[in-house]
Amino acid sequence: MANDVTGVGSTAPTTSSTVGGTSTSAAAGGLDKDAFLKLLVAQLKFQNPMSPSDPSAFMAQTAQFAMVERLEEISKAQSEAGTWQRVIAGQGLIGQQVTGTSLGSEVSGLVTGLTVTTDGAVLELQGGRTLAVTDVQTVGAVPA
């Protein structure tokens, strides 16, 4: 007697989580890679030995799983590259006068340093203020 797996492809609410600074989400009706792997293992565990699964279907599922893993790796690498681009841009602003909006108020000042946090690159301004590199709106020459 073969066990049937129900609920595959059913509509579910979108969920997201952050693990180790990396955001993952499962779209409505989609499975994350852990759920996909558990489903694949359950399918193998409960298959009828007298009528095993089609090997080509198993290979296709394995290839899909490998592709999902590679896409996640590419996404993570792209995110890290974007972070480092903002760090490099922030380094180029050291010694420059910047203006931007932070928490709804305008912030401006001479950039004296750069700090890299889990939220991204943050410019240290003269006078102890800070401004995220992504919040910079204008860059100007240092006033005389």
N, C-alpha and C positions, 0 to 999 in steps of 0.2 A: 504494500500500500504506500503510495507516494504522498508526501505532505505537500499541501498547497500553501504558497506564501501569498497572503493577501495584503492589500494596501499599497502595492507598488504603483506609482503613478497617481496616487490619490492627492487631492489638493490639501496642502498644509500651509499654515501661516509662515511668512518669512521670518527667519531667525538669524541673529548674528551674535558673534562673541569675539572677544579679544583675548588671545593667549600669547603671552610673551611679547606683547607689542605688535602682534600680527593679527589683523582682523580677518575673520572668516565668516562667510554667510552661506546659508542654505536657502535657495530660492524656493518659492511656493511650488510644491510638488517635486522638488529635487532632493537628492541624497548627497550628503557629504561623503568624503572618501572612506571614512571609518564605517559608516552605515553600508556603503557599497561593498566593502570587504566582508563585513559580517553577513550580508545577504548572500554573497558568493560562497562563503564557507558553509553557511546553512544549506544552500542548494546542493553542494557536494556531499555534505553529511547525510542528508535525508533523501538522496536520489535512490531510485529503485535499482538494485544491482542487476536485475534481469532486463532492465531497459535504461541503460545509463544515458546521461546527457550527451548531446551531439558534441564531439570534440571541437568542431569548428566554431560552435557557439561559445564554448568555454574559452577558446583562444581569443575570440572577438571581445569577450568580457574582460579578459586579462589585459588585452591591448588597450581597451577603454580605460581601465584602472591605471595603467602605466601612463596614458596620455593625461589623465586628470592630475596625477602626481607631477608630471613635467610642467603642466600649465601653472600649477601652484608655485613651483620653483621659479618659473619665469616671472610670475607676478611679484613674488617676494624680491627677486633680484631687481626688477624694475622699480619697485618702491624704494629699495635701498639706494639705487642710483639717483633717484629724485632727491632723496635726503642729502646725499653727498653733493649734488649740484647746488642745493641751497646753502650748504656749508661753504663751498668754494665761492659762491656769490657773496656770502656774508664776509668772507675774508677780504674780498676786494673792496668792501665798504669801510674797512678800518681806516680811520683818519678822514672820513668824509662826513659831511653834514647830511643827516637824513630826517625825513618827516614821514609819519605814518599814523594810523589809527589803531589804538590798542584798548580793548574793553570800552569802546564807544567814545573815547576821548583822544584828541590829537596829541601826539608825542613827537618831539623833535629834539635833536641834539647831535653832538659830535660823537661818532662811534669810536670807542676806546678799546673794544675787545669783542670776542665772540665766544659764546658758550653753546655746546651741543648737548641737548637734553633729549629725553625720550619723545618729546613733542616736536622736536626739530631744532633748527639753528636759531639762537636768540642773540641779538646784538646787545652789547653792553654800551650804554650811552653815558656821557659825562654827567655827573650829578647822581649816579646810582640808578637811573631809570633803565628799563629794558624795552626792546621792541623785537618781535619775531621778524625774521627776514621776509616772510611771506606777507607781512603787514606794511612793508615799506612802500610808500607812494611816490616820494620824490627823493632824489639824491642831488645835492648841490655842493658847491665849493665851500671850503671852510671860510667863515666870515673873518674879515681882517680885524 
